[in-house]
């Protein structure tokens, strides 16, 4: 097939500059089942192939800026190019599944400059390097129509309009027929992909809207009643909807996505009400989302629906129920005839029910007064069930995050004490997993007022188990310190307290095992857990110390500290030398017969003590950790002359810059600097 004349603004790089190195690994292929899951699998496979080529150096630099400063290698080739490739593959695989229903073969290939010049018109020179995408099926049921410009002719069914997207994004595309095999291919050149076209507000959204306009132009946005689509396309629709909804953790976003998925595929408009959390008595449902195929009619429709929320009979199944058209027979309905509100048709409502609990209501309207086909009703019911499950999951996640945040606020001090002669700075960044972290800290005075204690600890694990230990350890430490115990003795007693608690847990489990042996009681595991097994969640690493200003010593402060299985604190002198300030010792809560020892030294003016948790030292980038080869000490040595706050910010930045991905563990560090 010849070149499609599509106007483009391109940056014409010489073929010799195209960042491609030929390699036997430059072809990736896979076979996909002919079912609704194939398009999503194809999208993931295509992105993975481009990412692999970039990591292998086959795409060695950016296709736009050629590795100039400010652009990481492969950045745009795996963003802009991947976006276009994924859109094309999604449409071609969807077509193959809908129209053939057989196994689909997907091939992604990198082509060298000039490798495929067979289709190049005379005088255009050597072909540029490109990514070629091929999608084959084994049952060519019907030819896909297009005119000379690659546009679908008037009257083309909507299922064939996906190739307009291919024509708009590809430099060249075509169809190859063989005996029992049909292959649709598209060629994406590596040169001339300007990232500036996608900069600005919400570039991904704008690219998605562009694809949506190609696939469903405004003049053709009508509700689908095609029996073939309801049969085959509906399965793909439900699969894609499930994948999209399952990844959302906000109930309002789930409601918004539900509206955009339904309109205009199955309805002209829709609305989602959400019930109050926990089924609060007397609480009115909240109108979370209203969506209409004509955006100018969204607000008029919202005003009508706010006055007339649907009232459905209680039903554990939550199937679709026929409802009166909103505004009919009321003053609000008079406005609908003016063209500002909904006109008329069939309205259906579904209770959103998950795990036997009602979460909200989905209301949708379809044009025409005829009955809604049974196939469409069943599809709407199935879709509503998926929306309810997504809302339920989002609410569970929100509850978990809220509980964790409340725990976090209760387990950590609201502020740390100021120490005379010491400037301090604290950084605490919990991981973004929604669970209460295991890191904790504290700085507090001890009577009679000449001693200040500090701690930085890390409980094994996270979530409620870690929160329990944190909730015990920090108050215990404060109590022991204020009772006058010195550093080593405090750790000795905390170690025994943790072991006693673990022993009680194991004894409780043993009693449960014994009770299960009674007649009529379901049997539990025959072997009771040992104290060590019960104490697994009680392991604790801790850095604990005390500071005493020395009168008449020129501002020096005496520091006594001990480290129990914790990253060792580092002492930075004004001359740039760095050394560990403690000796390594065993974790707390492991062995009972341990005598913890402390180290004592003087912090002279200008000395800086850095205390961190393993979220700093074990920050990963691939197989490397930040503290490999004394990496943390080297970073601290570069902080000479900085204030305590400056040192804390510098180390925090080192942690974040060590790898592109955000830290997976809590990050906590405490800087103490003698002034």
CORBEL-V18224 format. One record per backbone hydrogen bond with DSSP energy under -0.5 kcal/mol. CO is the residue of the C=O (numbers start at 1). NH is the residue of the N-H. If there is no record, write none. Layout:
BEGIN
co->[CO:CO]
nh->[NH:NH]
END
This chain:
BEGIN
co->[3:4:5:8:10:11:11:14:15:18:19:23:26:28:30:32:33:35:37:38:39:40:41:42:43:44:45:46:47:48:49:50:51:52:53:53:54:58:58:62:65:68:72:74:76:76:76:79:80:81:82:83:84:85:86:87:88:89:90:91:92:93:94:95:96:96:104:104:105:106:107:108:109:111:112:114:117:121:127:129:129:130:130:131:132:133:134:135:136:137:139:143:147:151:153:157:158:160:161:161:162:162:163:164:165:166:171:172:174:176:178:181:182:183:183:184:185:186:187:187:187:188:190:192:193:194:195:196:200:202:203:204:205:206:207:208:209:210:211:212:217:218:220:226:227:228:228:229:232:232:233:234:235:236:237:238:239:240:241:242:243:244:245:250:251:252:253:254:255:256:257:258:259:262:262:262:265:267:268:269:270:271:272:272:273:274:276:280:286:286:289:291:293:294:295:297:298:299:300:301:302:303:304:304:310:321:323:325:327:327:330:331:331:332:332:333:334:335:335:335:336:344:346:347:348:349:350:351:352:352:354:357:359:360:361:361:362:363:364:365:365:366:373:374:375:376:377:378:379:380:381:382:383:384:385:386:387:388:389:390:391:392:393:394:395:396:397:398:399:400:401:402:403:404:405:406:407:408:419:421:422:422:423:425:427:429:431:436:438:440:441:442:443:444:446:446:451:452:453:454:455:456:457:458:463:464:465:466:467:468:469:469:470:472:473:474:475:476:477:478:479:480:481:486:487:488:489:490:491:492:493:494:495:496:497:498:499:500:501:502:503:504:505:506:507:508:509:510:511:512:513:514:515:518:520:526:530:531:533:535:536:539:540:541:542:542:543:544:545:546:547:548:549:550:553:556:557:558:559:560:561:562:563:564:569:570:570:571:571:572:573:577:579:583:585:587:588:592:594:599:601:602:603:604:607:608:608:609:609:610:611:613:613:614:616:617:619:621:624:625:627:630:631:632:633:634:636:637:639:643:644:645:646:647:648:649:650:651:652:653:654:656:666:667:668:669:670:671:672:673:674]
nh->[5:6:7:10:12:13:192:17:18:20:60:26:110:108:106:104:35:38:41:42:43:44:45:46:47:48:49:50:51:52:53:54:55:56:58:59:57:21:60:66:68:71:75:78:79:80:81:83:84:85:86:87:88:89:90:91:92:93:94:95:96:97:98:99:100:101:32:106:136:30:134:28:132:130:115:117:120:124:114:190:191:111:132:188:109:186:107:184:105:182:141:145:150:147:156:160:161:163:164:165:165:166:167:168:169:170:4:187:185:183:181:178:137:176:185:135:174:133:171:172:189:131:193:194:195:197:198:199:203:206:207:208:209:210:211:212:213:214:215:216:220:221:222:230:231:232:233:234:235:236:237:238:239:240:241:242:243:244:245:246:247:247:248:254:255:256:257:258:259:260:261:262:263:264:266:267:224:264:293:365:291:363:288:289:361:286:279:283:274:288:272:270:295:297:298:301:302:303:304:305:306:307:307:308:312:349:347:328:330:333:334:334:335:335:336:337:337:338:340:341:339:368:366:323:364:321:362:353:359:360:357:354:275:352:273:363:350:271:348:268:269:346:377:378:379:380:381:382:383:384:385:386:387:388:389:390:391:392:393:394:395:396:397:398:399:400:401:402:403:404:405:406:407:408:409:410:411:412:422:675:419:424:673:671:669:667:434:463:459:457:413:455:417:453:449:451:446:547:444:545:442:543:440:541:467:468:469:470:471:472:472:473:474:476:477:478:479:480:481:482:483:485:484:490:491:492:493:494:495:496:497:498:499:500:501:502:503:504:505:506:507:508:509:510:511:512:513:514:515:516:517:517:518:521:522:528:534:535:536:538:539:460:588:458:544:564:456:562:454:560:452:558:551:553:556:550:603:548:601:546:599:544:565:542:581:572:610:573:579:608:576:573:571:563:565:590:540:594:596:561:559:604:557:607:674:572:610:611:672:570:670:616:617:618:619:627:626:624:621:628:630:634:635:636:637:638:639:640:642:647:648:649:650:651:652:653:654:655:656:657:658:659:668:429:613:427:611:425:609:423:606]
END
